[in-house]
Amino acid sequence: MLFRTTVLAAFALVALIIVPARADQIVIRFSHVVGTNTPKGIGANLFKEKVEQRLAGKVRVEVYPRSQRFTDDQVLLALLFGDAEMAAPSLAKFRSYNKSLQVFDLPFLFKDLDAVHTFQASKTGRALLDSMAPRGIKGLAYWDNGPRVMSANRPLRVPGDAKGLIFRIEPSAVFQEQYARLGVVAIPMPFKRVTDAVREGLVKGQENAWSNIYSRRLHKFQRHFTEAGHSFLGYMVVTSTAFWQGLPTDIRIELEAILAEVTAEVNRLAGEKAESDRRKVAAAEGVEILRLGDAEREAWRQRLVPVWKKFETEIGADVIKAAQAAGAGR
Ligand code: LMR
């Protein structure tokens, strides 16, 4: 009896060591700040689904949406410290890692989303994915959200209409300068604070993509929207160079193949999502969306384009030129 118990205990111990630990399983913690029904949220979940189908038992993906674990500023450090393996901050969030990436923030630089895509696929655009390597961050892909639109507690038809307002901005030096040129007090704030700041009237304006506006219900508190076509919200999917290089080659190749498929899907559905979320916001009570005519748009452009000059040295004149070549802004 004692012998049987000892043998069973020994088997249980071996099973404990061999089975439940699954020490060889790779875990990818994908941390992001937006809702699940946004292009990035859908993309992260689709990535998880495909990875767990095709690399079953080898790789598990845990998705943490809505800043559950980190804000965008925190997540880049978390990648470096091994507290997260993937993230997709907006392109406005990388200034401390590489200043050239600010090219994506310049107002009216890209005339439309096709121009953004052409630039991203160009030699310069692809080099920017690798530009943070000296800081340990590896860019894997560009994901779209959509055009940034401004909202405020009053209509903004001409640049002078924004004067004196307080705006929430993403922590971007370019945006800070852009809003300074409009006479706006711009407060950089993490995304998770935006709804409260807008609801409590701490800020009187903000800019974001339709999916973020709709999913965070910002239209309930600020009803005047302006589509100036000055900016696009896009993301870079990133990981740490050390983590990515440490993956077994076959797994890394499969993950890159999956990411390419997910990127195509995210960028296909982002346009549809922007349209459908815009329609839902437009249908809400009291909402007014100003789509500017050419002359009005030109007034915004004239006011904001001088921002480029201020950042030309930091970003690199060659990088700005390459972006212009991809489809010059009007
Ligand atoms: C923001 O901070 O407003 C956006 O970058 C959030 C996001 O990830 O879309």
Residues whose N, C-alpha, C, O or C-beta is under 5 A from the ligand:
A	BS01	LMR	V33 V34 A88 S90 E170 F191
